[in-house]
Amino acid sequence: MPAGDRLWVSPGARCRQTAEALGLGGAVDVPELAGLEVGRWRGATLGEVSAAEPEAVGRWLADPTAAPHGGESVRAFCDRVAGCLERAAEQDGRIVAVVEPEVVRALLVRALGAPESAFWRVDVAPLTATEFSGRAGRWNVRAGRPLEGRA
């Protein structure tokens, strides 16, 4: 994994623990990089929620503006996360961030100018690197590179 000039981490416990395990001490929590807020569905599996509220789950998966769980919609989430991509573009040097898989999905959607419906079509494997290079408005992406240890 390439070294970074700045280290960002999603505020979730597993991201902080992963950053520490990767030797990325001193990472700064970035609230905008928190995972998708799913409201009252938090802590339940998709299978559990689908069994209890199939129509609501169907609406959520089909409509990027829907938030039947009382949390944030996919569109709002992509907008929130995209702010970090814009902020990163304004800074010099490399930023290394340890984030939830859905954050990577949202960044990919925004960086590539894809519709929000593509959010559910991207799989992000655990412990892989996705690199964004370029600048705001013109991003290049290298996705899914396995981590091989810290350089």
Summary of the structure (lengths in Angstrom):
residues: 151
radius of gyration: 15.8
end to end distance: 5.5
largest distance: 47.6
contacts: 407
relative contact order: 0.19
helix: 43%
strand: 18%
